[in-house]
Amino acid sequence: MRSPYDAVMDRFRVTGGARLAGEVRITGAKNSALKLMAAALLAEGVTVLEEVPKILDVQIMSELLRRLGCVVEGETTGTLSIDVPASPGHVTDYDLVRSMRASICVLGPLLARCGEVQVAFPGGDAIGSRGLDMHIDGLVKLGATVENEHGYLIAKAPKGLVGTPVWLDFPSVGATENILMAAVLAKGTTVIDNAAREPEIVDICTMLSGMGAKIEGAGTSTIEIHGVDGLSPVRHRTVPDRIVAGTFAVAAAVTHGDVTVRNARPEHLEIALDKLTVSGAAVTTVEDGFRVVMDRRPGAVDVVTLPYPGFATDMQPQFAVLNAVSDGHAMITENIFEARFVFLQELLRLGASIRTDGHHAIVRGVDRLSGAPVLATDVRAGAGLVLAGLVADGETLVSGVHHIDRGYDDLVNQLQVLGGSIEREPEPEPRF
């Protein structure tokens, strides 16, 4: 079967100058839904996930699960049904795994469920090194053997996994998830210290607990897992996507708009929303989300990315755009992904004033950006370029929008409803 990445490439044509106003409703989090899909492998039977975003990565993960023997339905409806067999497959296909970094999250659940797993080294966004050492070290501490052969990680635990203390050198989200999903079926107790604290981690713990897992400390830096003999399928609602919500919040600010974001949890965006307030926006909470109103040119705000509850690296490109059109100058410090500043080279093409030095960038606000052809290199860079196009003079052509499709559910339509001028069109054939 062809990968969804084999589809014809499109681009976005964005015309700047419109003020965004109205309401937008976001769906469940990409960074949670994909891991919940992997967690479903831990129990035989039908697991149902609600509020699953209709994005490219969900299609890819659905196909990956199908090739493992699962019956997956509903990836284009928002309610996903995953029927897991008694004996799922344990070898993932290279052509799918290379397309999506999150596919590595099947490593832990398949190892726990099948006693062995072969996972191709994953691909995904070109935003810097994201090694698997902590994933591997944690599984080895649980009793697995892990080898690297011909581009595959091969992990085995024929006698099962055994709970143990695991210390992470860095609060890695992916490593926390893999170790967590492996430990729920291990014998005894596992304690993950310096665990990631993201809302998506809490969401996975909530789902696993509903399946019968015994987990304490979700949302803290210490997670304690008491292994159980088996889990049951469950129905679970995916946590709202804080990064998509934050993207629309920044879109309102840079376009001097008035946008209410529904099905959002402002407590998951506390620092980002506070930064918008400092920049001059009026941010208020509503019953199921928040509202952002900006009536002037935003002020510049410094940004330092850190693991949650710090400022999210996935919001850094959006705030780079805000600073690019701000009144003043600000420093952006990127502490998570060293290659994330590649995006800034595209922003320079639009007339931004940016100087980089290692993991720091000084952004000086300019009166206006100027539309030009640009290339999205990852999910959030693509979203940032769309925001830049919304405030640039003339037309901005954003290529590589398959990256944006990986994380944003119908972004074009949502922006059009808010008054943005954006169209999707086929990428012209190159002429040589």
FENLIN-V937904 format. One record per residue. N is the residue number from 1. RES is the residue in one small letter. PSI is psi in radians with two decimals (* if undefined). OMEGA is omega in radians with two decimals (none if undefined). BURIAL is b if it has 24 or more other C-alpha atoms within 12 Angstrom, else e. Layout:
<<N;RES;PSI;OMEGA;BURIAL> <N;RES;PSI;OMEGA;BURIAL>>
This chain:
<<1;m;2.48;3.13;e> <2;r;2.52;3.03;e> <3;s;2.58;3.04;e> <4;p;-0.36;3.13;b> <5;y;-0.19;3.12;b> <6;d;-0.05;-3.13;e> <7;a;2.75;3.10;e> <8;v;2.35;-3.13;e> <9;m;2.45;3.08;e> <10;d;3.07;3.01;b> <11;r;2.88;3.06;b> <12;f;2.39;3.00;b> <13;r;1.92;-3.05;b> <14;v;2.23;3.08;b> <15;t;2.17;-3.05;b> <16;g;2.91;3.02;b> <17;g;-0.28;-3.10;b> <18;a;2.53;3.05;b> <19;r;2.17;-3.14;b> <20;l;2.32;3.13;b> <21;a;2.48;3.11;b> <22;g;-2.74;-3.10;b> <23;e;2.57;3.07;b> <24;v;2.45;3.12;b> <25;r;2.25;3.13;b> <26;i;2.83;-3.14;b> <27;t;-2.89;-3.14;b> <28;g;2.85;-3.03;b> <29;a;2.26;3.00;b> <30;k;-0.84;-3.05;b> <31;n;-0.12;3.02;b> <32;s;-0.83;-3.04;b> <33;a;-0.74;-3.11;b> <34;l;-0.66;3.14;b> <35;k;-0.58;3.06;b> <36;l;-0.65;3.09;b> <37;m;-0.72;3.10;b> <38;a;-0.69;-3.13;b> <39;a;-0.49;3.11;b> <40;a;-0.44;3.13;b> <41;l;-0.30;-3.08;b> <42;l;-0.20;-3.08;b> <43;a;2.32;3.03;b> <44;e;2.44;3.12;b> <45;g;-2.95;-3.00;b> <46;v;2.01;2.99;b> <47;t;2.39;-3.13;b> <48;v;2.21;3.12;b> <49;l;2.23;3.13;b> <50;e;2.78;3.13;b> <51;e;0.69;3.07;b> <52;v;2.21;-3.12;b> <53;p;2.51;3.13;b> <54;k;1.35;-3.04;b> <55;i;2.90;-3.08;b> <56;l;-0.72;-3.11;b> <57;d;-0.59;3.09;b> <58;v;-0.66;3.07;b> <59;q;-0.75;-3.14;b> <60;i;-0.81;3.13;b> <61;m;-0.63;3.09;b> <62;s;-0.76;3.13;b> <63;e;-0.66;3.09;b> <64;l;-0.79;3.13;b> <65;l;-0.66;3.11;b> <66;r;-0.72;-3.13;b> <67;r;-0.23;3.02;b> <68;l;0.05;3.08;b> <69;g;0.03;3.14;b> <70;c;2.71;2.98;b> <71;v;2.02;-3.05;b> <72;v;2.25;-3.14;b> <73;e;2.57;2.97;b> <74;g;0.25;-3.08;b> <75;e;-0.24;3.10;b> <76;t;0.15;-3.10;e> <77;t;-0.33;-3.09;e> <78;g;-0.24;3.04;b> <79;t;2.00;-2.98;b> <80;l;2.26;3.08;b> <81;s;2.22;-3.13;b> <82;i;1.94;3.12;b> <83;d;1.89;-3.04;b> <84;v;2.25;-3.12;b> <85;p;2.95;3.12;b> <86;a;-0.58;-3.13;e> <87;s;1.46;-3.14;e> <88;p;2.75;3.04;b> <89;g;2.86;-3.10;b> <90;h;0.19;3.12;b> <91;v;2.12;3.14;b> <92;t;2.59;-3.08;b> <93;d;2.38;-3.11;b> <94;y;-0.70;-3.01;b> <95;d;-0.44;3.08;b> <96;l;-0.77;-3.07;b> <97;v;-0.59;-3.12;b> <98;r;-0.37;-3.06;b> <99;s;-0.24;-2.96;b> <100;m;2.04;-3.10;b> <101;r;-0.66;-3.04;b> <102;a;-0.24;-3.13;b> <103;s;-0.34;3.12;b> <104;i;-0.28;-3.08;b> <105;c;-0.13;3.04;b> <106;v;-0.16;-3.09;b> <107;l;-0.92;-3.10;b> <108;g;-0.91;-3.10;b> <109;p;-0.66;3.13;b> <110;l;-0.66;3.09;b> <111;l;-0.77;-3.14;b> <112;a;-0.67;-3.05;b> <113;r;-0.71;-3.00;b> <114;c;-0.30;-3.10;b> <115;g;-0.12;3.06;b> <116;e;2.72;-3.13;b> <117;v;2.51;3.02;b> <118;q;2.05;-3.11;b> <119;v;2.19;3.08;b> <120;a;2.59;3.06;b> <121;f;2.26;-2.99;b> <122;p;2.81;3.03;b> <123;g;-2.57;3.11;b> <124;g;-2.46;-3.04;b> <125;d;2.49;3.08;b> <126;a;1.21;-3.09;b> <127;i;0.23;3.05;b> <128;g;3.09;-3.07;e> <129;s;2.26;3.03;e> <130;r;1.38;-3.05;b> <131;g;2.83;-3.11;e> <132;l;0.19;-3.05;b> <133;d;-0.76;-3.10;e> <134;m;-0.60;3.04;b> <135;h;-0.90;-3.06;b> <136;i;-0.82;-3.11;b> <137;d;-0.70;-3.14;b> <138;g;-0.74;-3.14;b> <139;l;-0.62;3.08;b> <140;v;-0.70;3.10;b> <141;k;-0.49;3.09;b> <142;l;-0.05;3.05;b> <143;g;0.09;-3.13;b> <144;a;2.73;2.91;b> <145;t;2.39;-3.08;b> <146;v;2.22;3.11;b> <147;e;2.75;3.09;e> <148;n;1.96;-3.11;e> <149;e;2.15;3.02;e> <150;h;0.72;3.09;e> <151;g;0.12;3.13;e> <152;y;2.50;2.88;e> <153;l;2.16;3.14;b> <154;i;1.94;-3.12;b> <155;a;2.41;-3.12;b> <156;k;2.47;3.04;b> <157;a;1.20;-3.02;b> <158;p;-0.43;3.13;e> <159;k;0.19;3.14;e> <160;g;2.95;-3.14;b> <161;l;2.69;-3.11;b> <162;v;2.26;-3.11;b> <163;g;2.56;-3.08;b> <164;t;2.80;3.02;b> <165;p;2.41;3.11;b> <166;v;2.17;3.09;b> <167;w;2.25;3.10;b> <168;l;2.30;3.12;b> <169;d;-0.47;-3.14;e> <170;f;2.50;-3.11;b> <171;p;1.18;-3.11;b> <172;s;2.24;3.12;b> <173;v;-0.88;-3.09;b> <174;g;-0.75;3.13;b> <175;a;-0.74;3.09;b> <176;t;-0.77;-3.10;b> <177;e;-0.81;-3.11;b> <178;n;-0.77;3.13;b> <179;i;-0.72;3.11;b> <180;l;-0.85;-3.07;b> <181;m;-0.45;3.04;b> <182;a;-0.66;-3.01;b> <183;a;-0.40;-3.07;b> <184;v;-0.41;3.10;b> <185;l;0.17;3.10;b> <186;a;2.80;3.07;b> <187;k;2.21;3.10;e> <188;g;-2.80;-2.99;e> <189;t;2.35;3.05;b> <190;t;2.35;3.07;b> <191;v;2.04;3.11;b> <192;i;1.98;3.10;b> <193;d;2.57;-3.03;b> <194;n;0.66;3.13;b> <195;a;2.70;3.03;b> <196;a;2.62;-3.03;b> <197;r;0.15;-3.07;b> <198;e;2.66;3.06;b> <199;p;-0.51;3.12;b> <200;e;-0.55;3.05;b> <201;i;-0.78;3.10;b> <202;v;-0.69;-3.13;b> <203;d;-0.76;3.11;b> <204;i;-0.74;3.12;b> <205;c;-0.68;3.11;b> <206;t;-0.78;3.12;b> <207;m;-0.80;-3.14;b> <208;l;-0.68;3.09;b> <209;s;-0.68;3.07;b> <210;g;-0.46;3.10;e> <211;m;-0.17;3.12;b> <212;g;0.06;3.10;b> <213;a;2.72;3.12;b> <214;k;1.81;-3.02;b> <215;i;2.36;3.07;b> <216;e;2.55;3.02;b> <217;g;0.22;3.11;b> <218;a;2.33;-3.11;b> <219;g;-0.04;3.05;b> <220;t;3.06;-3.12;b> <221;s;-0.06;3.09;b> <222;t;2.02;3.14;b> <223;i;2.23;-3.13;b> <224;e;2.20;-3.09;b> <225;i;2.16;3.07;b> <226;h;1.98;-3.05;b> <227;g;2.55;3.10;b> <228;v;2.89;-3.07;b> <229;d;-0.53;-3.11;e> <230;g;2.82;3.14;b> <231;l;2.83;-3.14;b> <232;s;2.64;3.09;b> <233;p;2.82;-3.00;b> <234;v;2.87;2.97;b> <235;r;2.26;-3.00;b> <236;h;2.48;3.11;b> <237;r;2.17;-3.08;b> <238;t;2.43;3.11;b> <239;v;2.51;3.13;b> <240;p;2.65;-3.08;b> <241;d;1.84;-3.09;b> <242;r;-0.50;-3.11;b> <243;i;-0.72;3.06;b> <244;v;-0.75;3.10;b> <245;a;-0.76;3.13;b> <246;g;-0.58;3.11;b> <247;t;-0.77;3.11;b> <248;f;-0.54;3.08;b> <249;a;-0.79;3.12;b> <250;v;-0.64;3.10;b> <251;a;-0.71;3.10;b> <252;a;-0.73;-3.07;b> <253;a;-0.78;-3.05;b> <254;v;-0.44;3.14;b> <255;t;0.16;-3.09;b> <256;h;0.79;-2.99;b> <257;g;-2.93;-3.13;b> <258;d;1.68;-3.02;b> <259;v;2.28;3.02;b> <260;t;2.19;-3.10;b> <261;v;2.00;-3.11;b> <262;r;2.79;-3.10;b> <263;n;0.79;3.13;b> <264;a;2.72;3.12;b> <265;r;1.74;-3.08;b> <266;p;-0.45;3.13;b> <267;e;-0.36;3.09;e> <268;h;-0.13;-3.11;b> <269;l;0.53;-2.98;b> <270;e;-0.84;-3.10;b> <271;i;-0.78;-3.12;b> <272;a;-0.75;3.14;b> <273;l;-0.58;3.06;b> <274;d;-0.68;3.09;b> <275;k;-0.68;3.11;b> <276;l;-0.65;3.09;b> <277;t;-0.76;3.11;b> <278;v;-0.60;-3.11;e> <279;s;-0.17;3.08;b> <280;g;-0.02;-3.13;b> <281;a;2.68;2.99;b> <282;a;2.01;-3.10;b> <283;v;2.13;3.13;b> <284;t;2.61;3.10;b> <285;t;2.56;3.02;e> <286;v;3.11;-2.99;e> <287;e;-0.70;-3.08;e> <288;d;0.59;3.14;e> <289;g;-2.43;-3.13;b> <290;f;2.88;3.14;b> <291;r;2.39;3.11;b> <292;v;2.18;3.12;b> <293;v;2.25;3.08;b> <294;m;2.19;-3.09;b> <295;d;0.24;3.12;e> <296;r;3.08;3.07;e> <297;r;2.29;-3.10;b> <298;p;2.60;3.01;b> <299;g;2.66;-3.12;b> <300;a;2.53;3.12;b> <301;v;2.33;3.06;b> <302;d;2.57;-3.12;b> <303;v;2.30;3.05;b> <304;v;1.98;-3.10;b> <305;t;2.41;-3.13;b> <306;l;2.81;3.03;b> <307;p;2.67;3.14;b> <308;y;2.38;0.24;b> <309;p;0.33;3.06;b> <310;g;-3.11;-3.11;b> <311;f;2.24;-3.02;b> <312;a;2.32;3.06;b> <313;t;-0.50;3.13;b> <314;d;-0.19;3.06;b> <315;m;-0.05;-3.08;b> <316;q;-0.77;3.12;b> <317;p;-0.66;-3.14;b> <318;q;-0.71;3.13;b> <319;f;-0.42;3.00;b> <320;a;-0.68;3.10;b> <321;v;-0.78;3.12;b> <322;l;-0.80;3.13;b> <323;n;-0.52;-3.12;b> <324;a;-0.47;-3.14;b> <325;v;0.30;-3.05;b> <326;s;2.97;3.00;b> <327;d;1.65;-3.11;e> <328;g;-2.83;3.10;e> <329;h;2.72;-3.07;b> <330;a;2.78;3.08;b> <331;m;2.33;3.02;b> <332;i;2.22;3.10;b> <333;t;2.07;-3.11;b> <334;e;1.92;-3.08;b> <335;n;-0.03;-3.02;b> <336;i;-0.99;-3.08;b> <337;f;2.01;-2.99;b> <338;e;-0.40;-3.09;e> <339;a;0.13;-3.09;b> <340;r;-0.39;3.14;b> <341;f;-0.09;3.03;b> <342;v;-0.60;3.11;b> <343;f;-0.61;-3.08;b> <344;l;-0.47;3.10;b> <345;q;-0.61;3.09;b> <346;e;-0.64;3.12;b> <347;l;-0.58;3.07;b> <348;l;-0.58;3.12;b> <349;r;-0.41;3.14;b> <350;l;0.09;3.07;b> <351;g;0.19;3.11;b> <352;a;2.73;3.09;b> <353;s;1.80;-3.02;b> <354;i;2.40;3.02;b> <355;r;2.26;-3.11;b> <356;t;2.60;3.06;b> <357;d;1.73;-3.08;e> <358;g;-2.15;-3.13;e> <359;h;0.35;3.06;e> <360;h;2.58;3.04;b> <361;a;2.28;3.04;b> <362;i;2.11;-3.13;b> <363;v;2.12;3.09;b> <364;r;2.18;-3.11;b> <365;g;2.45;3.07;b> <366;v;2.80;-3.11;b> <367;d;-0.61;-3.12;e> <368;r;2.67;2.96;b> <369;l;2.86;-3.10;b> <370;s;2.17;-3.08;b> <371;g;2.50;-3.14;b> <372;a;2.88;3.03;b> <373;p;2.32;3.12;b> <374;v;2.90;-3.07;b> <375;l;2.19;3.03;b> <376;a;2.20;-3.13;b> <377;t;-0.21;3.05;b> <378;d;3.08;-3.04;b> <379;v;-0.94;-3.02;b> <380;r;-0.57;3.03;b> <381;a;-0.72;3.11;b> <382;g;-0.76;3.11;b> <383;a;-0.71;3.12;b> <384;g;-0.69;3.13;b> <385;l;-0.60;3.06;b> <386;v;-0.77;3.11;b> <387;l;-0.72;3.12;b> <388;a;-0.70;3.11;b> <389;g;-0.55;-3.14;b> <390;l;-0.39;-3.11;b> <391;v;0.12;3.14;b> <392;a;2.63;3.03;b> <393;d;2.39;3.09;e> <394;g;-2.67;-3.04;b> <395;e;2.43;3.02;b> <396;t;2.18;3.12;b> <397;l;1.97;-3.09;b> <398;v;1.94;3.09;b> <399;s;2.95;-3.13;b> <400;g;0.57;-3.03;b> <401;v;-0.10;3.01;b> <402;h;-0.49;3.05;b> <403;h;-0.77;3.14;b> <404;i;-0.68;3.12;b> <405;d;-0.40;-3.13;b> <406;r;-0.38;-3.05;b> <407;g;-0.16;-3.07;b> <408;y;2.19;-3.08;b> <409;d;1.78;3.07;b> <410;d;0.90;-3.10;b> <411;l;-0.69;-3.11;b> <412;v;-0.88;-3.12;b> <413;n;-0.71;-3.13;e> <414;q;-0.73;3.12;b> <415;l;-0.63;3.09;b> <416;q;-0.72;3.12;b> <417;v;-0.57;3.13;e> <418;l;-0.07;3.12;b> <419;g;0.03;3.13;b> <420;g;2.61;3.12;b> <421;s;1.74;-3.09;b> <422;i;2.38;3.12;b> <423;e;2.62;3.03;b> <424;r;2.37;-3.12;b> <425;e;2.74;3.11;e> <426;p;2.50;3.04;e> <427;e;2.20;-3.14;e> <428;p;2.62;3.08;e> <429;e;2.38;3.13;e> <430;p;2.52;3.11;e> <431;r;2.19;-3.10;e> <432;f;*;none;e>>
